[in-house]
């Protein structure tokens, strides 16, 4: 059975001082990056160079390549479409993870 968490159960202070990388600036990535930024967190955005990269620039972010974001972040959020997430993870994110980093997936399909 699923468990739902209430707002009072979340402590946003656990993110204080952490660098958060949002890998993928599509629907999920854009919304989460903007919300995290507005909440005062340090967010960097990565995406392939396409219209989503341009949108991130328009929104005030300075996008970086995936490997750079993964290597510099404390928390890496994989917010990519299911069909490309495994390859991007294996090629650019996984080599840049080390002990102490947190990896977040937006979809269970990404990890299967």
Backbone atoms as SQL, in Angstrom:
CREATE TABLE atoms (id INTEGER PRIMARY KEY, chain TEXT, resi INTEGER, resn TEXT, atom TEXT, x REAL, y REAL, z REAL);
INSERT INTO atoms VALUES
  (1, 'A', 1, 'UNK', 'N', 0.844, -1.183, 0.000),
  (2, 'A', 1, 'UNK', 'CA', 0.000, 0.000, 0.000),
  (3, 'A', 1, 'UNK', 'C', 0.890, 1.247, 0.000),
  (4, 'A', 2, 'UNK', 'N', 0.514, 2.213, -0.806),
  (5, 'A', 2, 'UNK', 'CA', 1.276, 3.464, -0.897),
  (6, 'A', 2, 'UNK', 'C', 1.090, 4.284, 0.365),
  (7, 'A', 3, 'UNK', 'N', 2.131, 4.997, 0.724),
  (8, 'A', 3, 'UNK', 'CA', 2.067, 5.906, 1.867),
  (9, 'A', 3, 'UNK', 'C', 2.235, 7.317, 1.347),
  (10, 'A', 4, 'UNK', 'N', 1.355, 8.187, 1.725),
  (11, 'A', 4, 'UNK', 'CA', 1.427, 9.579, 1.333),
  (12, 'A', 4, 'UNK', 'C', 1.976, 10.395, 2.491),
  (13, 'A', 5, 'UNK', 'N', 2.847, 11.325, 2.181),
  (14, 'A', 5, 'UNK', 'CA', 3.470, 12.150, 3.201),
  (15, 'A', 5, 'UNK', 'C', 2.774, 13.504, 3.266),
  (16, 'A', 6, 'UNK', 'N', 2.663, 14.011, 4.451),
  (17, 'A', 6, 'UNK', 'CA', 2.088, 15.324, 4.674),
  (18, 'A', 6, 'UNK', 'C', 3.199, 16.373, 4.640),
  (19, 'A', 7, 'UNK', 'N', 2.847, 17.613, 4.354),
  (20, 'A', 7, 'UNK', 'CA', 3.832, 18.686, 4.271),
  (21, 'A', 7, 'UNK', 'C', 4.616, 18.814, 5.580),
  (22, 'A', 8, 'UNK', 'N', 3.959, 18.628, 6.709),
  (23, 'A', 8, 'UNK', 'CA', 4.634, 18.771, 8.008),
  (24, 'A', 8, 'UNK', 'C', 5.697, 17.688, 8.226),
  (25, 'A', 9, 'UNK', 'N', 5.660, 16.605, 7.437),
  (26, 'A', 9, 'UNK', 'CA', 6.648, 15.528, 7.563),
  (27, 'A', 9, 'UNK', 'C', 7.924, 15.798, 6.767),
  (28, 'A', 10, 'UNK', 'N', 7.900, 16.804, 5.915),
  (29, 'A', 10, 'UNK', 'CA', 9.055, 17.117, 5.084),
  (30, 'A', 10, 'UNK', 'C', 9.870, 18.234, 5.734),
  (31, 'A', 11, 'UNK', 'N', 11.170, 18.095, 5.688),
  (32, 'A', 11, 'UNK', 'CA', 12.055, 19.115, 6.223),
  (33, 'A', 11, 'UNK', 'C', 12.915, 19.667, 5.089),
  (34, 'A', 12, 'UNK', 'N', 12.529, 20.815, 4.533),
  (35, 'A', 12, 'UNK', 'CA', 13.291, 21.370, 3.414),
  (36, 'A', 12, 'UNK', 'C', 14.726, 21.754, 3.782),
  (37, 'A', 13, 'UNK', 'N', 15.023, 21.834, 5.053),
  (38, 'A', 13, 'UNK', 'CA', 16.370, 22.191, 5.486),
  (39, 'A', 13, 'UNK', 'C', 17.404, 21.120, 5.108),
  (40, 'A', 14, 'UNK', 'N', 16.947, 19.896, 4.846),
  (41, 'A', 14, 'UNK', 'CA', 17.911, 18.856, 4.463),
  (42, 'A', 14, 'UNK', 'C', 18.567, 19.178, 3.116),
  (43, 'A', 15, 'UNK', 'N', 17.959, 20.052, 2.337),
  (44, 'A', 15, 'UNK', 'CA', 18.523, 20.451, 1.046),
  (45, 'A', 15, 'UNK', 'C', 19.394, 21.696, 1.151),
  (46, 'A', 16, 'UNK', 'N', 19.357, 22.357, 2.292),
  (47, 'A', 16, 'UNK', 'CA', 20.116, 23.604, 2.465),
  (48, 'A', 16, 'UNK', 'C', 21.611, 23.356, 2.263),
  (49, 'A', 17, 'UNK', 'N', 22.203, 24.177, 1.407),
  (50, 'A', 17, 'UNK', 'CA', 23.629, 24.068, 1.141),
  (51, 'A', 17, 'UNK', 'C', 24.013, 22.972, 0.162),
  (52, 'A', 18, 'UNK', 'N', 23.049, 22.240, -0.342),
  (53, 'A', 18, 'UNK', 'CA', 23.314, 21.170, -1.308),
  (54, 'A', 18, 'UNK', 'C', 23.177, 21.710, -2.728),
  (55, 'A', 19, 'UNK', 'N', 24.040, 21.255, -3.609),
  (56, 'A', 19, 'UNK', 'CA', 23.937, 21.590, -5.024),
  (57, 'A', 19, 'UNK', 'C', 23.066, 20.533, -5.678),
  (58, 'A', 20, 'UNK', 'N', 22.019, 20.982, -6.336),
  (59, 'A', 20, 'UNK', 'CA', 21.056, 20.069, -6.952),
  (60, 'A', 20, 'UNK', 'C', 21.165, 20.184, -8.472),
  (61, 'A', 21, 'UNK', 'N', 21.412, 19.053, -9.126),
  (62, 'A', 21, 'UNK', 'CA', 21.457, 19.025, -10.589),
  (63, 'A', 21, 'UNK', 'C', 20.144, 18.451, -11.107),
  (64, 'A', 22, 'UNK', 'N', 19.521, 19.175, -11.992),
  (65, 'A', 22, 'UNK', 'CA', 18.330, 18.699, -12.681),
  (66, 'A', 22, 'UNK', 'C', 18.780, 18.303, -14.083),
  (67, 'A', 23, 'UNK', 'N', 18.817, 16.990, -14.332),
  (68, 'A', 23, 'UNK', 'CA', 19.261, 16.466, -15.616),
  (69, 'A', 23, 'UNK', 'C', 18.019, 16.260, -16.488),
  (70, 'A', 24, 'UNK', 'N', 17.862, 17.131, -17.461),
  (71, 'A', 24, 'UNK', 'CA', 16.688, 17.111, -18.328),
  (72, 'A', 24, 'UNK', 'C', 15.801, 18.300, -18.010),
  (73, 'A', 25, 'UNK', 'N', 15.546, 19.133, -19.004),
  (74, 'A', 25, 'UNK', 'CA', 14.750, 20.347, -18.777),
  (75, 'A', 25, 'UNK', 'C', 13.466, 20.320, -19.595),
  (76, 'A', 26, 'UNK', 'N', 12.813, 19.158, -19.592),
  (77, 'A', 26, 'UNK', 'CA', 11.501, 19.040, -20.226),
  (78, 'A', 26, 'UNK', 'C', 10.424, 19.430, -19.225),
  (79, 'A', 27, 'UNK', 'N', 9.251, 18.836, -19.350),
  (80, 'A', 27, 'UNK', 'CA', 8.130, 19.176, -18.464),
  (81, 'A', 27, 'UNK', 'C', 8.471, 19.002, -16.988),
  (82, 'A', 28, 'UNK', 'N', 8.960, 17.832, -16.625),
  (83, 'A', 28, 'UNK', 'CA', 9.303, 17.549, -15.223),
  (84, 'A', 28, 'UNK', 'C', 10.474, 18.398, -14.754),
  (85, 'A', 29, 'UNK', 'N', 11.535, 18.406, -15.538),
  (86, 'A', 29, 'UNK', 'CA', 12.752, 19.100, -15.134),
  (87, 'A', 29, 'UNK', 'C', 12.539, 20.587, -14.966),
  (88, 'A', 30, 'UNK', 'N', 11.846, 21.193, -15.898),
  (89, 'A', 30, 'UNK', 'CA', 11.607, 22.630, -15.820),
  (90, 'A', 30, 'UNK', 'C', 10.824, 22.980, -14.562),
  (91, 'A', 31, 'UNK', 'N', 9.735, 22.273, -14.332),
  (92, 'A', 31, 'UNK', 'CA', 8.897, 22.554, -13.159),
  (93, 'A', 31, 'UNK', 'C', 9.679, 22.375, -11.861),
  (94, 'A', 32, 'UNK', 'N', 10.425, 21.281, -11.765),
  (95, 'A', 32, 'UNK', 'CA', 11.143, 21.020, -10.521),
  (96, 'A', 32, 'UNK', 'C', 12.301, 21.987, -10.327),
  (97, 'A', 33, 'UNK', 'N', 13.016, 22.329, -11.388),
  (98, 'A', 33, 'UNK', 'CA', 14.129, 23.275, -11.277),
  (99, 'A', 33, 'UNK', 'C', 13.631, 24.642, -10.812),
  (100, 'A', 34, 'UNK', 'N', 12.563, 25.109, -11.419),
  (101, 'A', 34, 'UNK', 'CA', 12.018, 26.423, -11.053),
  (102, 'A', 34, 'UNK', 'C', 11.520, 26.409, -9.613),
  (103, 'A', 35, 'UNK', 'N', 10.797, 25.371, -9.220),
  (104, 'A', 35, 'UNK', 'CA', 10.286, 25.305, -7.848),
  (105, 'A', 35, 'UNK', 'C', 11.413, 25.250, -6.830),
  (106, 'A', 36, 'UNK', 'N', 12.441, 24.448, -7.095),
  (107, 'A', 36, 'UNK', 'CA', 13.581, 24.365, -6.176),
  (108, 'A', 36, 'UNK', 'C', 14.301, 25.700, -6.079),
  (109, 'A', 37, 'UNK', 'N', 14.450, 26.376, -7.207),
  (110, 'A', 37, 'UNK', 'CA', 15.102, 27.694, -7.219),
  (111, 'A', 37, 'UNK', 'C', 14.293, 28.703, -6.406),
  (112, 'A', 38, 'UNK', 'N', 13.007, 28.718, -6.643),
  (113, 'A', 38, 'UNK', 'CA', 12.134, 29.656, -5.915),
  (114, 'A', 38, 'UNK', 'C', 12.140, 29.381, -4.417),
  (115, 'A', 39, 'UNK', 'N', 12.406, 28.135, -4.047),
  (116, 'A', 39, 'UNK', 'CA', 12.472, 27.775, -2.627),
  (117, 'A', 39, 'UNK', 'C', 13.837, 28.118, -2.036),
  (118, 'A', 40, 'UNK', 'N', 14.733, 28.681, -2.860),
  (119, 'A', 40, 'UNK', 'CA', 16.015, 29.142, -2.361),
  (120, 'A', 40, 'UNK', 'C', 17.161, 28.148, -2.456),
  (121, 'A', 41, 'UNK', 'N', 16.970, 27.073, -3.199),
  (122, 'A', 41, 'UNK', 'CA', 18.020, 26.064, -3.316),
  (123, 'A', 41, 'UNK', 'C', 18.934, 26.355, -4.506),
  (124, 'A', 42, 'UNK', 'N', 20.163, 25.836, -4.421),
  (125, 'A', 42, 'UNK', 'CA', 21.133, 26.004, -5.498),
  (126, 'A', 42, 'UNK', 'C', 20.883, 24.922, -6.543),
  (127, 'A', 43, 'UNK', 'N', 20.440, 25.346, -7.709),
  (128, 'A', 43, 'UNK', 'CA', 20.047, 24.414, -8.763),
  (129, 'A', 43, 'UNK', 'C', 20.857, 24.674, -10.020),
  (130, 'A', 44, 'UNK', 'N', 21.391, 23.598, -10.593),
  (131, 'A', 44, 'UNK', 'CA', 21.992, 23.709, -11.916),
  (132, 'A', 44, 'UNK', 'C', 21.209, 22.782, -12.846),
  (133, 'A', 45, 'UNK', 'N', 21.094, 23.209, -14.075),
  (134, 'A', 45, 'UNK', 'CA', 20.310, 22.496, -15.075),
  (135, 'A', 45, 'UNK', 'C', 21.244, 21.937, -16.130),
  (136, 'A', 46, 'UNK', 'N', 20.959, 20.716, -16.552),
  (137, 'A', 46, 'UNK', 'CA', 21.691, 20.162, -17.692),
  (138, 'A', 46, 'UNK', 'C', 20.694, 19.572, -18.675),
  (139, 'A', 47, 'UNK', 'N', 21.074, 19.630, -19.917),
  (140, 'A', 47, 'UNK', 'CA', 20.215, 19.135, -20.983),
  (141, 'A', 47, 'UNK', 'C', 21.064, 19.065, -22.249),
  (142, 'A', 48, 'UNK', 'N', 20.605, 18.298, -23.219),
  (143, 'A', 48, 'UNK', 'CA', 21.278, 18.346, -24.516),
  (144, 'A', 48, 'UNK', 'C', 20.971, 19.705, -25.137),
  (145, 'A', 49, 'UNK', 'N', 21.795, 20.109, -26.087),
  (146, 'A', 49, 'UNK', 'CA', 21.584, 21.421, -26.726),
  (147, 'A', 49, 'UNK', 'C', 20.442, 21.314, -27.732),
  (148, 'A', 50, 'UNK', 'N', 19.293, 21.754, -27.278),
  (149, 'A', 50, 'UNK', 'CA', 18.100, 21.757, -28.114),
  (150, 'A', 50, 'UNK', 'C', 17.182, 22.860, -27.604),
  (151, 'A', 51, 'UNK', 'N', 15.916, 22.810, -27.952),
  (152, 'A', 51, 'UNK', 'CA', 14.988, 23.870, -27.534),
  (153, 'A', 51, 'UNK', 'C', 14.814, 23.905, -26.012),
  (154, 'A', 52, 'UNK', 'N', 14.978, 22.774, -25.335),
  (155, 'A', 52, 'UNK', 'CA', 14.877, 22.777, -23.867),
  (156, 'A', 52, 'UNK', 'C', 16.068, 23.502, -23.246),
  (157, 'A', 53, 'UNK', 'N', 17.245, 23.356, -23.837),
  (158, 'A', 53, 'UNK', 'CA', 18.433, 24.108, -23.394),
  (159, 'A', 53, 'UNK', 'C', 18.134, 25.611, -23.518),
  (160, 'A', 54, 'UNK', 'N', 17.584, 25.987, -24.677),
  (161, 'A', 54, 'UNK', 'CA', 17.252, 27.394, -24.914),
  (162, 'A', 54, 'UNK', 'C', 16.226, 27.893, -23.904),
  (163, 'A', 55, 'UNK', 'N', 15.239, 27.048, -23.587),
  (164, 'A', 55, 'UNK', 'CA', 14.204, 27.428, -22.618),
  (165, 'A', 55, 'UNK', 'C', 14.821, 27.634, -21.242),
  (166, 'A', 56, 'UNK', 'N', 15.764, 26.776, -20.866),
  (167, 'A', 56, 'UNK', 'CA', 16.447, 26.931, -19.576),
  (168, 'A', 56, 'UNK', 'C', 17.170, 28.279, -19.524),
  (169, 'A', 57, 'UNK', 'N', 17.789, 28.662, -20.617),
  (170, 'A', 57, 'UNK', 'CA', 18.463, 29.973, -20.677),
  (171, 'A', 57, 'UNK', 'C', 17.449, 31.099, -20.520),
  (172, 'A', 58, 'UNK', 'N', 16.326, 30.990, -21.221),
  (173, 'A', 58, 'UNK', 'CA', 15.262, 32.003, -21.115),
  (174, 'A', 58, 'UNK', 'C', 14.752, 32.120, -19.688),
  (175, 'A', 59, 'UNK', 'N', 14.733, 30.997, -18.974),
  (176, 'A', 59, 'UNK', 'CA', 14.243, 30.978, -17.592),
  (177, 'A', 59, 'UNK', 'C', 15.300, 31.435, -16.584),
  (178, 'A', 60, 'UNK', 'N', 16.486, 31.795, -17.073),
  (179, 'A', 60, 'UNK', 'CA', 17.503, 32.334, -16.184),
  (180, 'A', 60, 'UNK', 'C', 18.550, 31.349, -15.716),
  (181, 'A', 61, 'UNK', 'N', 18.511, 30.130, -16.218),
  (182, 'A', 61, 'UNK', 'CA', 19.530, 29.143, -15.868),
  (183, 'A', 61, 'UNK', 'C', 20.681, 29.217, -16.860),
  (184, 'A', 62, 'UNK', 'N', 21.825, 28.728, -16.439),
  (185, 'A', 62, 'UNK', 'CA', 22.994, 28.624, -17.305),
  (186, 'A', 62, 'UNK', 'C', 23.277, 27.131, -17.461),
  (187, 'A', 63, 'UNK', 'N', 22.632, 26.470, -18.417),
  (188, 'A', 63, 'UNK', 'CA', 22.754, 25.011, -18.522),
  (189, 'A', 63, 'UNK', 'C', 24.201, 24.562, -18.727),
  (190, 'A', 64, 'UNK', 'N', 24.474, 23.380, -18.213),
  (191, 'A', 64, 'UNK', 'CA', 25.792, 22.760, -18.352),
  (192, 'A', 64, 'UNK', 'C', 25.599, 21.351, -18.903),
  (193, 'A', 65, 'UNK', 'N', 26.652, 20.754, -19.454),
  (194, 'A', 65, 'UNK', 'CA', 26.541, 19.364, -19.910),
  (195, 'A', 65, 'UNK', 'C', 26.218, 18.418, -18.747),
  (196, 'A', 66, 'UNK', 'N', 25.591, 17.303, -19.061),
  (197, 'A', 66, 'UNK', 'CA', 25.165, 16.336, -18.034),
  (198, 'A', 66, 'UNK', 'C', 26.307, 15.879, -17.143),
  (199, 'A', 67, 'UNK', 'N', 27.449, 15.552, -17.737),
  (200, 'A', 67, 'UNK', 'CA', 28.554, 15.047, -16.922),
  (201, 'A', 67, 'UNK', 'C', 29.060, 16.097, -15.945),
  (202, 'A', 68, 'UNK', 'N', 29.083, 17.341, -16.363),
  (203, 'A', 68, 'UNK', 'CA', 29.514, 18.426, -15.487),
  (204, 'A', 68, 'UNK', 'C', 28.539, 18.603, -14.325),
  (205, 'A', 69, 'UNK', 'N', 27.261, 18.576, -14.621),
  (206, 'A', 69, 'UNK', 'CA', 26.252, 18.709, -13.560),
  (207, 'A', 69, 'UNK', 'C', 26.357, 17.563, -12.572),
  (208, 'A', 70, 'UNK', 'N', 26.484, 16.345, -13.081),
  (209, 'A', 70, 'UNK', 'CA', 26.557, 15.170, -12.198),
  (210, 'A', 70, 'UNK', 'C', 27.803, 15.199, -11.326),
  (211, 'A', 71, 'UNK', 'N', 28.910, 15.688, -11.855),
  (212, 'A', 71, 'UNK', 'CA', 30.143, 15.702, -11.073),
  (213, 'A', 71, 'UNK', 'C', 30.131, 16.791, -10.006),
  (214, 'A', 72, 'UNK', 'N', 29.430, 17.889, -10.248),
  (215, 'A', 72, 'UNK', 'CA', 29.436, 19.020, -9.320),
  (216, 'A', 72, 'UNK', 'C', 28.328, 18.970, -8.286),
  (217, 'A', 73, 'UNK', 'N', 27.298, 18.173, -8.514),
  (218, 'A', 73, 'UNK', 'CA', 26.117, 18.188, -7.650),
  (219, 'A', 73, 'UNK', 'C', 26.227, 17.221, -6.479),
  (220, 'A', 74, 'UNK', 'N', 25.515, 17.564, -5.415),
  (221, 'A', 74, 'UNK', 'CA', 25.335, 16.654, -4.283),
  (222, 'A', 74, 'UNK', 'C', 24.125, 15.751, -4.528),
  (223, 'A', 75, 'UNK', 'N', 23.141, 16.311, -5.219),
  (224, 'A', 75, 'UNK', 'CA', 21.901, 15.599, -5.529),
  (225, 'A', 75, 'UNK', 'C', 21.705, 15.673, -7.040),
  (226, 'A', 76, 'UNK', 'N', 21.537, 14.522, -7.670),
  (227, 'A', 76, 'UNK', 'CA', 21.340, 14.457, -9.123),
  (228, 'A', 76, 'UNK', 'C', 19.936, 13.931, -9.375),
  (229, 'A', 77, 'UNK', 'N', 19.126, 14.750, -10.017),
  (230, 'A', 77, 'UNK', 'CA', 17.748, 14.377, -10.323),
  (231, 'A', 77, 'UNK', 'C', 17.651, 14.028, -11.800),
  (232, 'A', 78, 'UNK', 'N', 17.366, 12.760, -12.082),
  (233, 'A', 78, 'UNK', 'CA', 17.209, 12.293, -13.463),
  (234, 'A', 78, 'UNK', 'C', 15.767, 12.539, -13.891),
  (235, 'A', 79, 'UNK', 'N', 15.562, 13.574, -14.691),
  (236, 'A', 79, 'UNK', 'CA', 14.222, 13.964, -15.110),
  (237, 'A', 79, 'UNK', 'C', 14.112, 13.930, -16.624),
  (238, 'A', 80, 'UNK', 'N', 14.503, 12.794, -17.168),
  (239, 'A', 80, 'UNK', 'CA', 14.549, 12.579, -18.612),
  (240, 'A', 80, 'UNK', 'C', 13.438, 11.637, -19.062),
  (241, 'A', 81, 'UNK', 'N', 13.096, 11.686, -20.340),
  (242, 'A', 81, 'UNK', 'CA', 12.145, 10.710, -20.876),
  (243, 'A', 81, 'UNK', 'C', 12.688, 9.285, -20.721),
  (244, 'A', 82, 'UNK', 'N', 11.798, 8.348, -20.461),
  (245, 'A', 82, 'UNK', 'CA', 12.186, 6.956, -20.233),
  (246, 'A', 82, 'UNK', 'C', 13.051, 6.385, -21.349),
  (247, 'A', 83, 'UNK', 'N', 12.771, 6.763, -22.589),
  (248, 'A', 83, 'UNK', 'CA', 13.477, 6.148, -23.708),
  (249, 'A', 83, 'UNK', 'C', 14.937, 6.574, -23.824),
  (250, 'A', 84, 'UNK', 'N', 15.331, 7.675, -23.209),
  (251, 'A', 84, 'UNK', 'CA', 16.741, 8.088, -23.281),
  (252, 'A', 84, 'UNK', 'C', 17.468, 8.046, -21.944),
  (253, 'A', 85, 'UNK', 'N', 16.724, 7.945, -20.856),
  (254, 'A', 85, 'UNK', 'CA', 17.338, 8.014, -19.523),
  (255, 'A', 85, 'UNK', 'C', 18.421, 6.963, -19.280),
  (256, 'A', 86, 'UNK', 'N', 18.206, 5.687, -19.620),
  (257, 'A', 86, 'UNK', 'CA', 19.253, 4.700, -19.324),
  (258, 'A', 86, 'UNK', 'C', 20.583, 4.994, -20.015),
  (259, 'A', 87, 'UNK', 'N', 20.524, 5.400, -21.275),
  (260, 'A', 87, 'UNK', 'CA', 21.755, 5.672, -22.017),
  (261, 'A', 87, 'UNK', 'C', 22.456, 6.915, -21.482),
  (262, 'A', 88, 'UNK', 'N', 21.696, 7.967, -21.193),
  (263, 'A', 88, 'UNK', 'CA', 22.285, 9.198, -20.650),
  (264, 'A', 88, 'UNK', 'C', 22.888, 8.916, -19.278),
  (265, 'A', 89, 'UNK', 'N', 22.182, 8.159, -18.469),
  (266, 'A', 89, 'UNK', 'CA', 22.692, 7.808, -17.141),
  (267, 'A', 89, 'UNK', 'C', 24.020, 7.055, -17.265),
  (268, 'A', 90, 'UNK', 'N', 24.041, 6.015, -18.072),
  (269, 'A', 90, 'UNK', 'CA', 25.235, 5.175, -18.193),
  (270, 'A', 90, 'UNK', 'C', 26.430, 5.959, -18.751),
  (271, 'A', 91, 'UNK', 'N', 26.179, 6.828, -19.702),
  (272, 'A', 91, 'UNK', 'CA', 27.267, 7.533, -20.383),
  (273, 'A', 91, 'UNK', 'C', 27.752, 8.771, -19.631),
  (274, 'A', 92, 'UNK', 'N', 26.829, 9.535, -19.020),
  (275, 'A', 92, 'UNK', 'CA', 27.243, 10.834, -18.479),
  (276, 'A', 92, 'UNK', 'C', 27.065, 11.016, -16.976),
  (277, 'A', 93, 'UNK', 'N', 26.147, 10.270, -16.378),
  (278, 'A', 93, 'UNK', 'CA', 25.879, 10.476, -14.948),
  (279, 'A', 93, 'UNK', 'C', 26.622, 9.466, -14.084),
  (280, 'A', 94, 'UNK', 'N', 26.432, 8.203, -14.370),
  (281, 'A', 94, 'UNK', 'CA', 27.029, 7.146, -13.539),
  (282, 'A', 94, 'UNK', 'C', 28.534, 7.328, -13.303),
  (283, 'A', 95, 'UNK', 'N', 29.330, 7.650, -14.327),
  (284, 'A', 95, 'UNK', 'CA', 30.772, 7.816, -14.102),
  (285, 'A', 95, 'UNK', 'C', 31.106, 8.967, -13.142),
  (286, 'A', 96, 'UNK', 'N', 30.140, 9.856, -12.890),
  (287, 'A', 96, 'UNK', 'CA', 30.386, 11.022, -12.048),
  (288, 'A', 96, 'UNK', 'C', 29.741, 10.936, -10.674),
  (289, 'A', 97, 'UNK', 'N', 29.246, 9.763, -10.327),
  (290, 'A', 97, 'UNK', 'CA', 28.672, 9.570, -8.999),
  (291, 'A', 97, 'UNK', 'C', 29.738, 9.019, -8.064),
  (292, 'A', 98, 'UNK', 'N', 29.634, 9.385, -6.815),
  (293, 'A', 98, 'UNK', 'CA', 30.514, 8.817, -5.802),
  (294, 'A', 98, 'UNK', 'C', 29.779, 8.781, -4.468),
  (295, 'A', 99, 'UNK', 'N', 30.408, 8.199, -3.504),
  (296, 'A', 99, 'UNK', 'CA', 29.815, 8.032, -2.176),
  (297, 'A', 99, 'UNK', 'C', 29.337, 9.384, -1.631),
  (298, 'A', 100, 'UNK', 'N', 28.150, 9.388, -1.092),
  (299, 'A', 100, 'UNK', 'CA', 27.609, 10.590, -0.485),
  (300, 'A', 100, 'UNK', 'C', 26.657, 11.376, -1.373),
  (301, 'A', 101, 'UNK', 'N', 26.629, 11.078, -2.659),
  (302, 'A', 101, 'UNK', 'CA', 25.699, 11.760, -3.556),
  (303, 'A', 101, 'UNK', 'C', 24.343, 11.069, -3.496),
  (304, 'A', 102, 'UNK', 'N', 23.317, 11.826, -3.808),
  (305, 'A', 102, 'UNK', 'CA', 21.960, 11.282, -3.851),
  (306, 'A', 102, 'UNK', 'C', 21.498, 11.306, -5.304),
  (307, 'A', 103, 'UNK', 'N', 20.935, 10.188, -5.744),
  (308, 'A', 103, 'UNK', 'CA', 20.425, 10.055, -7.104),
  (309, 'A', 103, 'UNK', 'C', 18.918, 9.870, -7.031),
  (310, 'A', 104, 'UNK', 'N', 18.183, 10.704, -7.782),
  (311, 'A', 104, 'UNK', 'CA', 16.722, 10.690, -7.768),
  (312, 'A', 104, 'UNK', 'C', 16.231, 10.423, -9.183),
  (313, 'A', 105, 'UNK', 'N', 15.282, 9.501, -9.321),
  (314, 'A', 105, 'UNK', 'CA', 14.656, 9.223, -10.628),
  (315, 'A', 105, 'UNK', 'C', 13.208, 9.699, -10.603),
  (316, 'A', 106, 'UNK', 'N', 12.752, 10.234, -11.719),
  (317, 'A', 106, 'UNK', 'CA', 11.362, 10.671, -11.797),
  (318, 'A', 106, 'UNK', 'C', 10.442, 9.513, -12.196),
  (319, 'A', 107, 'UNK', 'N', 11.003, 8.433, -12.632),
  (320, 'A', 107, 'UNK', 'CA', 10.181, 7.328, -13.112),
  (321, 'A', 107, 'UNK', 'C', 10.851, 6.004, -12.803),
  (322, 'A', 108, 'UNK', 'N', 10.070, 5.061, -12.326),
  (323, 'A', 108, 'UNK', 'CA', 10.597, 3.728, -12.065),
  (324, 'A', 108, 'UNK', 'C', 11.067, 3.026, -13.332),
  (325, 'A', 109, 'UNK', 'N', 10.491, 3.429, -14.473),
  (326, 'A', 109, 'UNK', 'CA', 10.920, 2.831, -15.742),
  (327, 'A', 109, 'UNK', 'C', 12.389, 3.180, -16.025),
  (328, 'A', 110, 'UNK', 'N', 12.834, 4.339, -15.557),
  (329, 'A', 110, 'UNK', 'CA', 14.215, 4.755, -15.789),
  (330, 'A', 110, 'UNK', 'C', 15.204, 3.749, -15.242),
  (331, 'A', 111, 'UNK', 'N', 14.897, 3.128, -14.121),
  (332, 'A', 111, 'UNK', 'CA', 15.854, 2.228, -13.489),
  (333, 'A', 111, 'UNK', 'C', 15.647, 0.774, -13.854),
  (334, 'A', 112, 'UNK', 'N', 14.618, 0.479, -14.626),
  (335, 'A', 112, 'UNK', 'CA', 14.417, -0.889, -15.079),
  (336, 'A', 112, 'UNK', 'C', 14.820, -0.993, -16.524);
